[in-house]
């Protein structure tokens, strides 16, 4: 498919056309950024990121998946007999999007799960790779708009941390006619899981 006037091999590229292409590319990137959930956080001493995906389930509910990414190089490791260990208690809450931002009560949540994340390394040299660990949380929720909140409990020398993904839209897939794309997830590799519920 060609758009606009075709150029012969001997034609000189028009600077205005180049500028227009750059502007269109920037506009497309801005549109994609506007579709992503907004993240609000303080300057966190622990590296945290949130991503979400939603899928068809049934019974008037949709499946919301929350992916909590932790930069293990930002954790404090202590020596243990089998190497070095770090612990990170994390609470994931899904609340209606209309809830007030900071300090939302757990009673307002439609889903809450507490994770006791523990990381064990044979030696601290592995922290140089700045690896990230991703924990998946699944929740069944009614279609609608939600805020996803990740909280890390206070620890000595550190207050409670909070990260929020705002206005996460969970569609009503059952009401849709025909096939539709729910979410797109990118992966560097896919392999069969050992001892997991799913096949991959």
Buried (B, 14 or more C-beta within 10 A) or exposed (E): EEEEEEEEEEEEEEEEEEEEEEEEEEEEEEEEEEEEBEBEBEEBBBBBBBBBBBBBBEEEBBBBBBBBBBBBBBBBBEEEEEBBBBEBBBBBBBBBEEBEEEEBEEEBBBBBBEBEBEBEBEEEEBBEEEEBEEBEBEBBBEBBEBBBBBBBEEBEEEEEBBBBBBEBEBBEBEEEEEEEEBEEEEEEEEEEEEEEEEEE
